[in-house]
């Protein structure tokens, strides 16, 4: 309600009070009128007190008009509020409080702008607007200024929020592009970790607006789901393959268990066949794919334990065989030395002849001495015997020509023995050169020792050949 003039209400005692220094952006004019004394006679109103029952009319002077703020009738007229909704006589404290509240809301808007929370600040903005609307508007110039400032900050917030949402949308579109490039990846672990990182970035990106967020999320999530569905299918297939591989390895374990059985009565052929079978099983094991992690070590330990049990038994068997062969070789070497002593004695009596023949019986009673030594020992034994028998024949043969022929034959045999020993040396050297990791170092050293023994034997045979050739001159 605007007034063009200041009313005095036809009260010659009315008092007009003007306040130029106000926080309202305009002077405040008050009219105090209708005061009476105790007998009801008109009197001049008392400023700052309403004991005389005066009425109060208060307005702001704006652009030559008076904007009514409050109007309370004097007690003589009933003291009712004509305007201002029950406001107290002095409206300034109420106006000042309302303006201060609006200034605080403007400051809160500025803080919201300065804080830069354009994603979560919407609720604060709405709350601030609700508080502004709940605060009475007295239409003072200062309120108009504050409203413009408030609206300016609101608009700035919305503008910045719009810009921030667009930036967020751009970031999310970039994340969608990355998710799209990963959707068909088969690098399961690395890609899953990358999707976790993208998800963290998505959450940290903020909001691009509810509808835009929903639309962008639908795109992003479709690529994310495509990858995880693809990975799930892969893992299902992998689990099926692992299950099949587990059955295959369990079957190999069962076969290995059949190989590892009591072996005390096995023949050399059986040992050879079992060894080949166990190596074939190892080759088959390597061809089978992986199994679940919780089964991998357990199955391998079971399979390898059976292999180790077999090879331990095989090693023990070989050691037993070698020990027996060593004993046989020692016995044969003793017979060779005996034959040499008989031959060297040049005693061709019936007793000496029978002793030489008995050596053959004893030789046959001894077992195998091993492929690397057996032939060499036999050659030595035969050489020692033949030297006796040759000499005996030469002794008994009166014809020098026959002796000469026999001696020549002995010479060729010795040369043949030398050739045979050289062949044996070549075979042993080939074994050493092509030995696998399964051949122990002690076995390699043993073969090398046999080579040295054969070379010594060749040297001895060469000396014998030289001796014979010397005799034939």
Number of C-alpha atoms within 10 A of each C-alpha: 9 13 14 10 10 16 14 16 13 9 15 12 17 22 18 17 13 15 11 14 10 13 17 20 17 19 17 24 20 25 22 29 29 27 24 20 13 9 6 11 9 19 17 18 24 15 12 9 10 16 13 20 24 28 25 26 26 27 24 28 23 16 8 10 14 21 21 21 24 22 25 24 20 22 17 14 12 11 15 14 18 13 16 17 12 12 14 15 21 14 17 16 10 13 19 14 12 18 22 14 15 24 18 14 20 23 15 17 25 18 13 19 19 10 10 14 17 22 17 12 17 15 10 14 19 11 12 20 17 11 13 18 11 9 14 12 15 18 14 20 15 18 22 15 12 18 18 13 17 24 15 15 20 20 12 15 23 16 13 16 23 16 14 21 21 16 16 21 20 14 17 25 17 13 20 23 14 16 25 19 11 19 20 16 14 14 10 16 10 11 19 18 11 15 20 12 11 19 17 11 14 19 10 10 19 20 23 24 17 9 10 14 16 13 11 17 15 13 16 23 15 14 20 22 13 16 23 17 13 17 21 13 12 14 14 12 12 15 15 13 16 21 16 16 19 20 13 16 24 16 12 19 22 13 16 23 17 12 18 17 11 10 14 8 7 12 10 12 9 12 15 12 13 19 17 12 15 20 13 12 19 16 11 13 17 11 10 15 13 18 21 14 9 8 13 14 12 11 16 15 11 15 23 15 15 21 22 13 15 22 15 12 17 17 12 12 17 14 12 12 16 15 13 16 20 16 16 20 20 15 16 25 17 14 21 23 14 18 26 20 13 20 23 13 11 14 15 19 10 9 10 16 16 11 14 22 13 11 18 15 10 12 18 10 10 15 15 19 24 15 11 16 20 17 16 20 19 16 19 22 24 15 21 23 22 18 20 25 16 19 20 17 16 19 15 11 12 10 10 11 11 13 18 14 13 16 20 16 13 19 21 13 16 21 17 13 20 22 13 17 21 16 12 20 21 13 14 19 16 11 14 16 10 9 13 9 7 6 11 11 10 9 12 17 12 13 19 15 12 18 22 13 16 20 16 12 18 20 13 14 21 17 12 16 20 13 12 16 13 9 10 12 5
